[in-house]
Amino acid sequence: MPLPPSPTPSASGLRVLLVEDEHDIAANIWDFLERRGYVVDHCADGAGGLARAMQGGFDVVVLDLGLPRLDGLALCRRLREAGHGVPVLMLTARDSLDDKLRGFAEGADDYLVKPFALPELEARLRAMVRRKHPDGGLAHGPLSYDPHTLTALREGRRIPLTRLQGALLETLLRDAPRIVAHARLIERGWGPAGTDMAALQTQVYALRTLVDRPFAQPLIQSVRGVGYRLVSPA
């Protein structure tokens, strides 16, 4: 199948967790999405997929229904019971109405029957992300960010950011609550040329001054010698 054109900016950087045990299908989806600008992680069984999804940091989950160790329905149900609202696209060879209704009842956001066209898969992923973040923004707890306007929002207060501050916050939000290494933040903020640790620390300090200091609880946490992460409010 010929690949579509290069990724649009709105697709670039979206993080996808792919939970699929059929190697060929997983490889095709992974290759297609990466060429379109997505960042893809893959698990080949339900138990591993659940553990990975529980860590957070994904914009969408692509979930096969028939998985070893833990099936897709049970995975989706446990994810929702744990309070995770990440959009879930369920993949299955079952196309009956009852099967689809069961998937929706367990918390799936959309349903795609195999075999399917890869451009349709992407279109459904994009639609699900738009429904969760209609303005194209990202959020973690009380903090959100709209990369189109370079504006953060916390507790009703709009906070304009510079392009560099926005790039750092966007990276932290996409991976939250996981730790983002110093080197990755530098690459996202300054590009391949990079910079030194002092410059990164200066910019994170400025970002904290804007999105943390005016509020009761700080969200940007330093992990000594490793990087930074966004924590959830107590």
C-alpha positions as CSV (number, residue, x, y, z in Angstrom):
1,M,0.0,0.0,0.0
2,P,1.5,3.4,-0.9
3,L,2.1,5.7,2.0
4,P,0.2,9.0,2.2
5,P,2.1,12.3,2.2
6,S,4.4,13.4,5.0
7,P,2.8,14.2,8.4
8,T,0.8,17.4,9.0
9,P,1.9,19.4,12.1
10,S,-1.2,18.5,14.1
11,A,-0.3,14.8,13.8
12,S,3.4,15.2,14.7
13,G,4.3,14.1,18.2
14,L,1.0,12.4,19.2
15,R,1.8,9.4,21.4
16,V,0.1,6.1,20.5
17,L,0.1,2.9,22.6
18,L,-0.5,0.0,20.2
19,V,-1.6,-3.2,22.0
20,E,-1.7,-5.9,19.2
21,D,-0.4,-9.5,19.3
22,E,-0.4,-10.2,15.5
23,H,3.1,-9.2,14.5
24,D,2.4,-8.3,10.8
25,I,-0.6,-6.1,11.8
26,A,1.4,-4.4,14.5
27,A,4.4,-3.8,12.3
28,N,2.2,-2.3,9.5
29,I,0.4,0.1,11.9
30,W,3.6,1.1,13.6
31,D,5.4,1.8,10.4
32,F,2.5,3.8,8.9
33,L,2.0,5.9,12.0
34,E,5.7,6.7,12.6
35,R,6.0,7.8,9.0
36,R,3.0,10.1,9.6
37,G,4.8,11.7,12.6
38,Y,3.3,9.8,15.5
39,V,5.3,8.4,18.4
40,V,4.4,4.7,18.9
41,D,4.9,2.3,21.7
42,H,3.9,-1.4,21.3
43,C,2.9,-4.2,23.6
44,A,2.0,-7.7,22.3
45,D,-0.2,-8.9,25.2
46,G,-3.0,-7.5,27.3
47,A,-1.2,-7.6,30.7
48,G,1.8,-5.7,29.4
49,G,-0.5,-3.3,27.6
50,L,-2.5,-2.6,30.7
51,A,0.7,-1.9,32.8
52,R,2.0,0.4,30.1
53,A,-1.3,2.3,29.7
54,M,-1.5,2.7,33.5
55,Q,1.8,4.7,33.4
56,G,0.0,7.4,31.3
57,G,1.6,9.7,28.8
58,F,-0.4,8.6,25.7
59,D,-2.8,10.6,23.6
60,V,-4.6,7.5,22.3
61,V,-4.6,3.7,22.7
62,V,-5.1,1.3,19.8
63,L,-6.3,-1.9,21.4
64,D,-6.9,-5.3,19.8
65,L,-9.8,-7.2,21.2
66,G,-8.3,-10.7,21.2
67,L,-5.1,-10.6,23.2
68,P,-3.1,-13.2,25.2
69,R,-3.0,-12.9,29.0
70,L,-5.7,-10.3,29.2
71,D,-8.3,-9.6,26.5
72,G,-9.0,-6.1,25.1
73,L,-12.4,-5.8,26.8
74,A,-10.9,-6.6,30.3
75,L,-8.0,-4.2,29.6
76,C,-10.3,-1.4,28.7
77,R,-12.6,-2.0,31.7
78,R,-9.6,-2.0,34.1
79,L,-8.2,1.2,32.5
80,R,-11.5,3.0,33.0
81,E,-12.0,1.7,36.5
82,A,-8.6,3.1,37.4
83,G,-9.8,6.5,36.2
84,H,-7.8,6.7,32.9
85,G,-9.7,8.7,30.3
86,V,-7.3,8.2,27.4
87,P,-9.2,7.6,24.1
88,V,-9.3,3.9,23.1
89,L,-9.8,2.6,19.6
90,M,-10.6,-1.1,19.6
91,L,-9.6,-3.3,16.8
92,T,-11.4,-6.6,16.1
93,A,-12.4,-9.2,13.6
94,R,-15.8,-9.3,15.2
95,D,-18.3,-7.1,13.4
96,S,-21.6,-7.9,15.1
97,L,-23.6,-5.2,16.8
98,D,-23.5,-7.0,20.1
99,D,-19.7,-7.1,20.0
100,K,-19.5,-3.4,19.3
101,L,-21.9,-2.6,22.1
102,R,-19.8,-4.7,24.5
103,G,-16.7,-2.7,23.5
104,F,-18.5,0.6,24.0
105,A,-19.9,-0.6,27.4
106,E,-16.4,-1.3,28.6
107,G,-15.2,2.2,27.7
108,A,-13.9,2.0,24.1
109,D,-14.3,5.3,22.2
110,D,-14.4,3.8,18.7
111,Y,-14.4,0.5,17.0
112,L,-12.6,-0.6,13.8
113,V,-13.2,-4.0,12.1
114,K,-10.3,-5.9,10.5
115,P,-9.3,-5.7,7.7
116,F,-9.2,-1.9,7.6
117,A,-7.3,0.7,5.6
118,L,-4.5,2.5,7.4
119,P,-5.7,6.0,6.4
120,E,-9.0,5.2,8.0
121,L,-7.2,4.2,11.2
122,E,-5.4,7.5,11.3
123,A,-8.6,9.5,10.6
124,R,-10.3,7.8,13.5
125,L,-7.3,8.5,15.8
126,R,-7.3,12.1,14.9
127,A,-11.0,12.4,15.4
128,M,-10.8,10.8,18.9
129,V,-8.0,13.2,19.9
130,R,-9.9,16.2,18.7
131,R,-13.0,15.2,20.7
132,K,-10.9,14.9,23.9
133,H,-9.0,18.2,23.2
134,P,-11.2,20.2,20.9
135,D,-8.8,23.1,20.8
136,G,-5.8,20.9,20.1
137,G,-4.4,21.4,23.5
138,L,-2.9,19.1,26.1
139,A,-3.8,18.7,29.8
140,H,-2.6,17.1,33.1
141,G,-4.6,17.8,36.2
142,P,-5.4,21.5,36.5
143,L,-2.8,22.5,33.9
144,S,-3.4,22.6,30.1
145,Y,-1.6,24.0,27.1
146,D,-2.7,25.0,23.7
147,P,0.3,24.9,21.3
148,H,-1.6,26.9,18.6
149,T,-1.8,30.0,20.8
150,L,1.2,29.3,23.1
151,T,-1.1,29.7,26.1
152,A,-1.2,27.6,29.3
153,L,-4.3,27.6,31.4
154,R,-4.4,26.8,35.2
155,E,-7.3,27.3,37.5
156,G,-9.0,29.7,35.1
157,R,-5.8,31.9,34.6
158,R,-4.5,32.2,31.1
159,I,-0.7,32.2,30.9
160,P,1.1,33.3,27.7
161,L,4.4,31.4,27.1
162,T,7.3,31.9,24.8
163,R,7.9,29.3,22.0
164,L,10.7,27.7,24.0
165,Q,8.6,27.6,27.3
166,G,5.7,26.1,25.3
167,A,7.9,23.4,23.8
168,L,9.2,22.3,27.2
169,L,5.7,22.3,28.7
170,E,4.2,20.4,25.8
171,T,6.9,17.7,26.2
172,L,6.2,17.4,29.9
173,L,2.5,17.2,29.3
174,R,2.7,14.6,26.6
175,D,4.7,12.3,28.9
176,A,3.0,13.1,32.2
177,P,3.4,11.7,34.8
178,R,6.6,10.0,33.5
179,I,10.0,11.6,33.9
180,V,11.3,13.4,30.8
181,A,15.1,13.2,30.6
182,H,17.2,16.4,30.4
183,A,18.5,15.4,27.0
184,R,15.1,15.0,25.5
185,L,13.9,18.4,26.8
186,I,17.0,20.0,25.4
187,E,16.4,18.4,22.0
188,R,12.7,19.4,22.0
189,G,13.5,23.0,23.0
190,W,16.7,23.7,21.1
191,G,16.7,21.2,18.3
192,P,19.7,19.0,17.3
193,A,22.2,21.7,18.0
194,G,21.2,21.5,21.7
195,T,22.4,23.7,24.6
196,D,23.9,23.3,28.0
197,M,22.2,22.3,31.3
198,A,22.4,25.8,32.6
199,A,20.2,27.1,29.8
200,L,17.6,24.3,30.4
201,Q,17.5,25.0,34.1
202,T,17.0,28.7,33.4
203,Q,14.1,28.0,31.1
204,V,12.5,25.5,33.5
205,Y,12.8,28.1,36.3
206,A,11.1,30.7,34.2
207,L,8.3,28.1,33.3
208,R,7.8,27.3,37.0
209,T,7.6,31.0,37.8
210,L,4.6,31.2,35.4
211,V,2.7,28.0,35.9
212,D,3.6,27.0,39.5
213,R,4.6,29.9,41.7
214,P,1.2,31.8,41.7
215,F,-0.6,28.6,42.8
216,A,-0.8,26.6,46.0
217,Q,0.8,23.4,44.7
218,P,3.7,23.1,42.3
219,L,3.3,20.6,39.5
220,I,6.8,20.6,37.8
221,Q,9.0,18.3,39.8
222,S,12.8,18.0,39.4
223,V,14.2,14.5,39.5
224,R,17.8,15.0,40.5
225,G,20.3,14.0,37.8
226,V,17.6,12.6,35.5
227,G,15.1,15.2,34.3
228,Y,11.7,16.7,35.1
229,R,8.1,15.5,35.3
230,L,4.6,16.8,36.0
231,V,3.1,15.4,39.1
232,S,-0.6,15.1,39.9
233,P,-2.1,17.4,42.5
234,A,-2.7,15.9,46.0
